[in-house]
Amino acid sequence: MSQENIYCPVPRAQIPIEEFVEMSKSWFFSWPINNDSHFNRKLFISWMLVLPINLILGTGSLQLRSDIPKLLALSSLASLVFPLILLIRLWLSWQYILKRLYSEKIEYEKSGWYDGAKWDKPIEWRQRDLLIARHDVMPIIHEINQSIIVIISIIVSGLMIYYLYNKLL
């Protein structure tokens, strides 16, 4: 039985494969799809955009204004929060798509109001969605997870170094 012959009451935009394609084409959500250097460059740019703002905010502290290395260190660490928020947003969205692809039923809305309709996926759709979930979406989520771990590790180790530095002085 081909896909074209299957009656599907789910609006096209709410079919998991269509949601996956739309996210893959999105400017923001496609960041982790491209090569690693592209993804890392986007995260670096997001960090660099916030860094000057944090430096300016940090100069409001008399203690930090008189100690430039501390100002730079704390502003750099604080600026990592923005890329971390972006990564969390990416992770949540791709997890949503993964859940929809793995599901045996498609939850959808018939109208503008939530009416909670469900439709069982045909076997062919389930197989296709599982392949996409495993081979396309899981590597994306893995890439995002690695980036989250790296940023959290940098923040935690930076704060530990800052704490130890202040204890020694």
C-alpha angles and dihedrals in degrees: 000000000000126000093247092062095052116099109226120186091188114106109250094244090057098053107110095231090052091049089051092051092048092050090047090056094046117109094228103032093049093063095098093042094069122069121302095255091056091050093046091047091054091050091047091050091050089052092048092050092057097040097078090050091052091046090054092047090047092056087066088076113082091207094053094041089060093047109054097181090055091046091052093045096048094042090050092050093045090050090060089070091075096056087044090056090049090051092050090051090050092047094051093049095047091046088054091053091046091052091050092049093049094046119101090213130050114226111207145158120242094195139015089278121074105259097161101225119176130200127191113237116234115246092254091054092048092052092047092046092049091052092050091046093051101038104031110022101036093058089050091052090045090054091049092047091053092050092049091051092049094050094046089048091052092049094047095044091045092052091047091051090047091050093048091046090054092046092054094050 
